[in-house]
Amino acid sequence: MSAKIGTADRLPCYTETTAATDPTDDVIEPTILVLAGQTIHAESASSAPLYHLDRGIASLTSATPKVTLERVERTVRTSADNEPSLRDRRRHIFTLEHSTAIYDKLPSNCPRFFARAATRRALGHIGLKKARLRSEFRALPLDVSGKTNSFGLPGFIKDAQPLFELRKRDGRWEWEDKNANAVAVEDEGDDTHRLIVTAPLLRETVDALVALWCCRLWEYSAEHAEHVHEGMDGCELTFGRI
């Protein structure tokens, strides 16, 4: 997909670099990310999608096993008549998944929702671990081989340092890095989900942050959903509880 660039158009902060440059070295400046259905874009009047999900993550239940998260990269191409145009390309970066076990009881070292890396440039497989206080999470690296537990499910790597810590303060989720530096805060309203990135971060770090944010939204949606039956065509049918 391509579009001609007008004089008023601006490139999004996520731009594709040349082949000689590793895009994970890009530093993303503080920005506001908005989840709109199956896309995530910067909060601006004419912002192009930065990420794409194959399902609406904020309204999913546990009936859906996996969700694909792609980063949308934009390149500037010049045609034969020297007319520049923007071209979008989606890059699969994470598969968001949830673990299930008999009677829905998981070992303590297994995440219920996690992000499986789909590229070597990602920070790796990561999942959210709830603290004893339900208003806290730790984002920890995972061993997806299933060798850490008898269920054969992805499990947290023992004694691993957290990538992020997530705490709820004054009704909002706040994200900190492993050094306790604030990096983002969530802002939610009626059917509105925003992630306010407050610190400059490497692109791969923002990718991981977005993936975990989506996992948290999915987990919340699944926990608060009404009884759901998934039809043969894969559509979710919701019925009110009796």
N, C-alpha and C positions, 0 to 999 in steps of 0.2 A: 504494500500500500504506500502511495507517495502523494505528496501535495506540494504545490509550488509555494515558495516562501514570499510573503508580502513584506513590505517595508516595516509594518508594525509587528510582525511575528518575531518571537524570541525563541531561541532554543531552550529546552528544559534543562534543568541542572544535571540530568543524567544524559550525557552524550557519549556516543561511541568514539573511542580513540582509534588511532592508527594501529596497524598490526604490530608495530615495533614497541608499542606501549602496553603494559599490563593494565587493563581497566580497573583492576582491584586496587591500584595505587591512587585512583581518583579520590579526592577529598570532597565530601558533600557538605556544603554549608548548612547551617540551621534552616529548617524549613517546616512547613505544616503539611502533613500528608492527610488526605481525605479518602475514606473508603466510600465508594459509590457503587453499590451493586457488586459487580464482578471486577471492578477496576479501582486502582488507587492512583490518585493524581495529586499534584501540589495545589494548594489553595490559592487559585488565581482565576481571573475571569476567563482566560482562554488557555487553560493548562491541558497539555496532552497527557494521556495515561503514562504512568511510570511503571506500574505493575498490573498484571492481569491474573485473575483466578478463574478456574473453569466452573466454579460454583459460588453462589452468594454466601460467603463464609459467615456472615453475621446472623443468618437465620437457619443454619444447618442443625441437624440433630445427629445423634450417633448412628443413625441409619446409613449415613454416607461414610464409606471407609477411607477415601482418599480425596485430596484436593490438590490440583497442580497450581503452583505459583510460578509465574514467569515475570522476568524483568523486561520491560519494553525499552529497547535501545533505538536511538534515532541517529541516522546518518544523513549527511548532506551530499547529494549526488548532483553532478553537473552534466546536462545533456549535451548533445552535439552542437546545439545552438547556444551553448553557454548559459542555459537557463537553470538556476539551482532549484532543487526540490528536496523535500524531506522524505525519508523512507523509514518505516517502522520495521523492526525485527524483534520477535519475542525469543528470549533465551530462558529455557527451563532452569531454575536455580534450586528450588526445593519442592518436594512432595510432602504435603502436610497429611499426617495420618493420626489415627487414634487406636490405642491398643484395647483389646477386649480379652477377657478370661472367663473361666467357668464361674457362674454366679456373679460375674462382673466384679470379682475381687482380684485386684492386681497386687503383686509383690510390691513392697515399699520402694524397691529400687527401679521400678518400671514407671515411665511417664504414661499418663492417660492420653495426652495429646503431644505430638512432637513433630519436628521438621527433619525429614531425611534429605541430605544434600544430594543434588542431582548434577553437580559439577565440582571438579577439584578446586576451583577457585573459591568455593564457599568456605565458611568457617568450619564446616563439618556438620555432623548430625547433632542436633541439639533438642532438648526437651525441657518442659517446665515441671519443676518439682515443688509441690506445696509444702510450706512450712507448717509447723504445728498450729500456728495461727493462720486461719484461712485467708487472711488479708495480706499474705506474703507468698511470693514465689522465688525460686532460684532457677536460672537458666543454666543447665549443665550439659556438657558433652555426653554423647551416647555411644555405647557399643551396640550396633544393630545386629550383631551376629546371633544374638539370643543365647549366648553361652553363660550369661551372668545369672540366669535363673532357670528354674525347672519348667517354665512355661514356654521357653524358646522365644521370648519377646525381647525387643530392644530394652536395654537397661542402662542406667547411669553408670559412668565410669567411676570406680571407687576412688575417693579422695581427690577428685578433680576439682579445680577451681572454677567458680561460676563465671560465665561470660557476662551475665547481667543479674541484678537483683531487682525485684519488683515489689513495691509496697503501696498499699492504699492509704492515702492521707487526705483528710477533708473531702472524702468522696471521690477522689481521683487517683488513678494508678500512676505512680511515678517510677521511672526506670533509671537505674544507676549502673555504671560499669563496674568491673571487678575491683577498681580502686575507690569505690564509693563516690565517684563523680556523677552528678546528674547529667543524663544524656537525653531524656525525653519524658513527656508527660501526656497522658491520654485525656481527651476532652470529649465528653459524650453529651448529646441532647436527644431530643425526640427523633429517632431513626437517623441519628448523625453520629459518626465515629471519626474522630480525628486523632492523629498522633503528631504531637508537636515536638520535633527534634530540636533540642536546645543547644547542642554542641556540634562542632565540626567532627565528622566521622568518616573513616574510610568507607568506600562504597560497599565492600563485603560485610562490614559491620552493620551498615544500614540494611542490607539485604537480610541479615540474620535477625535484626531488630524487627523488621516488617514481618518476617515469617513467624516469629514468636508472638508478636502482637495479634496476628491472624489466629494463631493457635489459642490464645487466651480468649479471643472473641468467640471462637468456635466452641470452646469448652463451656463458656458462660451460656451460650445459646443452647447447647445440648442439655445442660443441667436444668435449664428453665423452660424447656420445650414441653408441650403437651404430648400425650401419647401419640406416637407416629407409627404408621405402617407404610413400608416402602413397596410400591406396586411393581409389577413385572417389568414395566418400562423404565424403572429406575427413578420414577417421580415419587416425591414424598407426599403422602396423604395424611393430613392431620385431623384427629378426632378429639373432641372435647372430653375431658375426664368426667366420669359419672360421680 
